[in-house]
Amino acid sequence: MNEKRKLFLATATFPYGGGECNFVGPEIEFLKEKFDLTIISHATDEFFYANKELESEYKDIKIIRYPSDRKRRDYLIYGLLAVFDRDFWREVINIFETKRNIYYRLLDSITFYITSRKYYFFLKAILKGQKEFIYYSFWYTQLCYGAVMCKKHFSNMKIISRTHGLDLYQERCRGNRQPFKLIMDGKVDKILFACQYGKKYYIDTFANGIDDEKKYCLQRLGSKREEVAINKRRKDDKFVVVSCSYTIPLKRIDLIINALALINDIEIRWIHFGGGQIYENLCQLAKDKLKAKDNIEYELVGNISNRDIRDFYQNNEVDCFITTSETEGGCPMAIQEAMLFGIPIIGTDVGGITEMIQGNGILLPMNPNVENVKNAIEKILIIDRVNSEKMKRKSMTLWKEMFNIDKNGLALVEELEM
């Protein structure tokens, strides 16, 4: 039997909980089948101690946890090392050449360098003695740059990184500039994108518009197949509208609430899955706007497991899924799973969402107003039965073509090996 090639997978929280588990988890079965897999998790103490029992699900995989502690002396020690690093000074020059937001951009890059440098020493010790191997970073952040720093010590090291949203779009950083992307781009072997929009954005922003197809690859995430039925029994006379996301400002859930407040002639049950920093504020807004409306029933469920959401889809007829997010890094997993269950989609024209709505729903403008959202909900709920069934089947077909992990997992393995 041929010896498996060594693969190191760097994650943010996996396998110790967090939303990342929904993205990484489906890939693991394919990775461990093909490679000698080691996971390097950057989970904080909070995630680690709250979810340590999740390790038991991956007994056949070696898991190494990178310590999450940060000490003031780290900033002094690794900050001083930056003075002697040519790449650091290239980064500084690049920042000054932009002539904008110099203070915050320097601050972002210095912090990025220090955390990457600390990780570099940890990673170099882990990799000691390795010969030919692949380092697969699930994020194009310090998890990747720490490996880039190691590359000079390991001639047969191949570095591949995914990139999503926080680690891709300039506006997602305080200084409106992604640290060290120009440095990393010249040293990683391959970058994987979750959607075509993200790939084009990266090439235009960081690669001078040059599309190196061997280096820049569209590699969508995926989810597992379920036995689902489109024609489920409705439990009452209300249409069911679902949204699912963290309750944070950029998701613009208030738009959904305010839109529902304008609808008077349709019986609707709206359920939102997910919690976050403005959860209580949204609960109060929903109470103020919707409690007195006899035709609207609502529930903000808060945080809930992915399994429970799937069970809800399996057992309830859902008429549409809606997101009003102002930005998306790729093709959101929440939409993917709704599509898997044959649910029509209402979504904003941002990121990979644009690619996910093709005859299976309604594409809102990038920055919709309340009236846009209201009209979309009404249109999709009162559509005739024939067209409704077409939308549902189209959602399932698109999921099968784009997000089936049975196909995407094999494609990922091929990209890692090439």
Residue pairs with C-beta under 8 A, 6 or more apart in sequence:
3 36
4 34
4 35
4 36
5 34
5 35
5 36
5 132
5 133
5 134
5 417
6 35
6 36
6 38
6 130
6 132
6 133
6 134
7 31
7 35
7 36
7 37
7 38
7 133
7 134
7 136
7 416
8 38
8 39
8 40
8 126
8 127
8 133
8 134
8 135
8 136
9 24
9 31
9 37
9 38
9 39
9 40
9 136
9 138
10 39
10 40
10 42
10 135
10 136
10 137
10 138
10 139
10 143
10 144
10 147
11 20
11 24
11 39
11 40
11 41
11 42
11 43
11 138
11 139
11 143
12 18
12 20
12 41
12 42
12 43
12 138
12 139
12 143
13 20
13 21
13 41
13 42
13 43
13 44
13 47
14 20
14 21
14 24
14 25
14 39
14 41
14 43
14 138
15 21
15 24
15 25
15 39
15 41
15 51
15 54
15 55
15 57
15 58
15 63
16 41
16 43
16 47
16 48
16 50
16 51
16 52
16 54
16 55
17 43
17 47
17 50
17 51
17 54
18 43
18 47
19 246
20 138
21 54
21 306
22 223
22 306
22 333
23 138
23 221
23 333
24 138
26 221
26 222
26 223
26 224
26 405
26 409
27 221
27 222
27 405
27 409
27 412
28 37
28 58
28 61
29 409
30 405
30 409
30 410
30 412
30 413
31 37
31 136
31 412
31 413
31 416
32 60
32 61
34 413
34 417
35 134
35 416
37 61
37 62
38 61
38 62
38 63
38 64
39 58
39 61
39 62
39 63
39 64
40 64
40 65
40 66
40 123
40 126
41 48
41 63
41 64
41 65
41 66
42 65
42 66
42 68
42 143
43 51
43 65
43 68
44 68
45 68
45 69
48 65
48 68
55 63
64 126
66 119
66 122
67 122
70 115
74 114
74 118
75 114
78 113
78 114
78 117
78 118
79 110
79 113
79 114
81 117
82 88
82 110
82 113
82 114
82 117
85 113
87 180
87 183
88 113
90 182
90 183
91 109
91 113
91 179
91 180
91 182
91 183
92 106
92 109
94 182
95 102
95 105
95 106
95 109
95 177
96 102
98 105
98 177
100 176
101 175
101 176
101 177
103 175
104 174
104 175
105 175
105 176
105 177
105 179
107 174
107 175
108 173
108 174
108 175
108 177
108 179
109 179
109 180
111 179
112 141
112 142
112 145
112 179
112 180
113 145
113 179
113 180
115 142
116 142
116 145
116 146
116 149
116 180
117 146
117 149
118 146
119 142
119 143
119 146
120 146
120 147
120 149
120 150
122 146
123 146
123 147
123 150
124 150
124 153
127 133
127 150
127 153
127 154
127 157
130 154
130 157
131 156
132 156
133 154
133 156
133 157
133 158
134 157
134 158
134 160
134 416
135 147
135 150
135 157
135 158
135 159
135 160
136 160
136 161
136 162
136 416
137 143
137 144
137 147
137 159
137 160
137 161
137 162
138 161
138 162
139 161
139 162
139 163
139 164
139 166
139 167
140 161
140 162
140 163
140 164
140 167
140 168
140 181
140 184
140 191
141 166
141 167
143 161
144 159
144 161
144 184
144 188
145 180
145 183
145 184
147 157
147 159
148 159
148 183
148 184
148 187
148 188
150 157
151 157
151 159
151 187
158 189
158 190
159 187
159 188
159 189
159 190
160 188
160 189
160 190
160 191
160 192
160 415
160 416
161 184
161 188
161 190
161 191
161 192
162 191
162 192
162 193
162 194
162 219
163 191
163 192
163 193
163 194
163 198
163 202
163 329
164 194
164 198
164 329
164 330
165 172
165 198
165 327
165 328
165 329
165 330
165 351
166 172
166 329
167 178
167 329
168 178
168 198
168 201
168 202
168 329
169 178
169 201
169 327
169 329
170 176
170 177
170 178
170 205
171 327
172 178
172 327
173 179
178 206
181 205
181 206
182 206
185 191
185 206
185 207
189 215
190 214
190 215
190 216
190 217
190 415
190 418
191 202
191 215
191 216
191 217
192 217
192 218
192 219
192 412
192 415
193 199
193 202
193 216
193 217
193 218
193 219
193 330
194 219
194 220
194 221
194 329
194 330
194 331
194 352
195 218
195 220
195 329
195 330
195 331
195 351
195 352
195 355
196 218
196 352
196 355
197 351
197 352
197 354
197 355
198 329
198 330
198 351
198 352
199 216
199 217
199 218
202 216
203 209
203 210
203 211
203 216
207 216
214 418
217 415
219 408
219 411
219 412
219 415
220 330
220 331
220 402
220 403
220 408
221 330
221 331
221 333
221 336
221 403
221 408
222 336
222 403
222 404
222 405
222 406
222 407
222 408
222 409
223 333
223 336
223 337
223 340
223 399
223 403
223 404
223 405
224 405
225 340
225 404
225 405
225 406
226 310
226 314
226 340
226 341
228 313
228 314
228 340
228 341
228 342
228 396
230 342
230 389
230 392
230 393
230 396
231 317
232 315
232 316
232 317
233 317
234 240
234 317
235 316
235 317
236 269
237 267
238 267
238 268
238 269
238 297
239 266
239 267
239 268
239 269
239 319
239 320
239 381
240 268
240 269
240 271
240 316
240 317
240 318
240 319
241 260
241 268
241 269
241 270
241 271
241 318
241 319
241 320
241 321
241 322
241 377
241 381
242 270
242 271
242 272
242 273
242 312
242 318
242 320
242 321
242 322
242 338
242 343
243 253
243 256
243 270
243 271
243 272
243 273
243 274
243 321
243 322
243 323
244 272
244 273
244 274
244 309
244 321
244 323
244 334
244 338
245 251
245 253
245 272
245 274
245 323
245 325
245 332
245 334
246 274
246 275
246 276
247 253
247 272
247 274
247 275
247 276
247 277
247 278
247 279
247 282
247 300
248 276
248 277
248 278
249 278
250 325
250 326
250 327
251 323
251 324
251 325
251 326
252 324
252 325
252 326
253 272
253 282
253 324
254 282
254 285
255 324
255 368
255 370
255 373
256 270
256 272
256 322
256 324
256 373
257 282
257 285
257 286
257 289
257 290
258 289
258 370
258 373
259 370
259 371
259 373
259 374
259 377
260 268
260 270
260 289
260 290
260 293
260 296
260 298
260 374
260 377
261 289
261 290
261 293
261 296
262 370
262 371
262 374
263 295
263 296
263 374
263 377
263 378
264 293
264 295
265 295
266 295
266 378
266 381
266 382
267 295
268 295
268 296
268 297
268 377
268 381
269 297
269 298
269 299
270 296
270 297
270 298
270 299
271 298
271 299
271 301
271 312
272 282
272 298
272 299
272 300
272 301
273 301
273 304
273 309
273 312
274 301
274 302
274 303
274 304
275 302
275 303
279 300
279 302
282 300
283 300
286 298
286 300
290 296
290 298
306 337
309 337
310 337
310 341
312 318
313 337
313 338
313 340
313 341
313 343
314 341
318 338
318 341
318 343
319 343
319 344
319 380
319 381
319 388
320 343
320 344
320 345
320 346
320 361
320 377
320 380
320 381
321 334
321 335
321 338
321 343
321 344
321 345
321 346
321 361
322 345
322 346
322 347
322 373
322 376
322 377
323 332
323 334
323 335
323 345
323 346
323 347
323 348
323 353
324 347
324 348
324 364
324 368
324 373
325 332
325 347
325 348
325 350
325 353
326 348
326 350
326 366
326 367
327 350
327 351
328 350
328 351
328 352
328 353
329 351
329 352
330 351
330 352
331 351
331 352
331 353
331 355
331 356
331 402
331 403
332 352
332 353
335 345
335 347
335 353
335 356
336 356
336 399
336 403
338 345
338 395
339 345
339 356
339 360
339 395
339 396
339 398
339 399
339 403
340 395
340 396
340 399
340 403
341 395
341 396
342 392
342 393
342 395
342 396
343 392
343 395
344 360
344 361
344 362
344 380
344 388
344 391
344 392
344 395
345 356
345 357
345 360
345 361
345 362
345 395
346 361
346 362
346 364
346 373
346 376
346 377
346 380
347 353
347 356
347 357
347 361
347 362
347 363
347 364
348 363
348 364
348 365
348 366
348 367
348 368
349 363
349 364
349 365
349 366
350 366
353 363
354 363
355 402
356 398
356 402
357 363
358 394
358 398
359 390
359 391
359 394
360 391
360 392
360 394
360 395
360 398
361 380
361 391
361 395
362 376
362 379
362 380
364 372
364 373
364 376
365 372
368 376
380 391
383 391
